Amino acid sequence: MAVTIKDLAKIAGVSYATVSRALNDHPEVSIETKEQIKKIARENGYSPNEIARGLVKKNTNTLGLLVPDISNPYFPEVAKGVEDRANREGYNIFLCNTGWNTEKEIQYIKTLRDKRVAGIIIAPAASDTYKKVKSLELDNPVVYIGSRSDDRSMSFVIIDNEKASSMATEYLIELGHTDIAFIGGNENSVANEERFNGYRNALKIHGLEREVHIVKGSSFNRESGFNLMSASIKEGRIPHAVVCANDIIALGVIEALESNFYNVPGDVSVVGFDDIAYASLPKINLTTVAQPKYDMGSMAADIVFRKIGARQSGAGNHIVLQPALIKRGTCRKR
């Protein structure tokens, strides 16, 4: 049976209230008494009930982190950044995988609120996430990661998605490609929309928009990339190059091309987005746009802690990081 504060009070020969104050470093308790009670607590394996403490403090030493797809290697790197930053403050992480389901996402947020987490970091499942979360009127800080809202009172850490996608498209144009496709992810995602806009703007600058014959979006997974590219091949629509909304989609696109006897990059060049851990493996060698995933997670947690400490309200904190194009082996000159 777990040792309780009442058990410690009995061992120390003091009141329950004195033990509670000592463990919480209350100034009215002498240093000697604090040290004695903490020593007894250690010797008896006492572990504080964080939920009970949270009822008193109005929150626990826990952050909530919501991601839409933990199987995508992008999100574990973000989560690691959040976790390491939180651990330095003595906080733990409550990780929730929403599966790109907005109803599940909101239910998780309500659960985190009821558990009195100190703050919530969200990689949103869709563009309407912001409005739904705002309607909950949460007391604790919320920071969005990877995607942003036009509401300037909200805090976010993102990469410049439009610039990143434009960079990828410009690179393909420099290689001589004119028929360039974009295969996107969830069409309700703000990040997906921004990446498409960057692609389209680059084509407009070079007078190539009319040449586009594939612009699609479905989901941010390998199956979506495979199915969309396979359908295009079946219809006889083979682009010179493809800009993909993330690396997982790019892997599905490459799989579809190669299973239909098209060579990458010999026949079709492919660019991904994210620079996930195994994009650089020799057999993949994917050209992609890199995001500082770990740093994004760490910065998002840092915003939460600044808001907790300062009790900030009003204007949000906005961090926009710059992308980097990583040139590897899935692109070649036309």
Secondary structure, DSSP 8 states (H G I E B T S, - for coil): ----HHHHHHHHTS-HHHHHHHHTT-TTS-HHHHHHHHHHHHHTT----HHHHHHHHSS-SEEEEEES-TTSTHHHHHHHHHHHHHHHTT-EEEEEE-TT-HHHHHHHHHHHHHTT-SEEEE--SSTTHHHHHHHT--SS-EEEES---S-TTSEEEEE-HHHHHHHHHHHHHHTT--SEEEEES-TT-HHHHHHHHHHHHHHHHTT-GGG---EEE--SSHHHHHHHHHHHHHTT---SEEEESSHHHHHHHHHHHHHTT--TTTT-EEEEEE--GGGGSTTT--EEEE--HHHHHHHHHHHHHHHHHHT--SS--EEEE--EEE--SS----
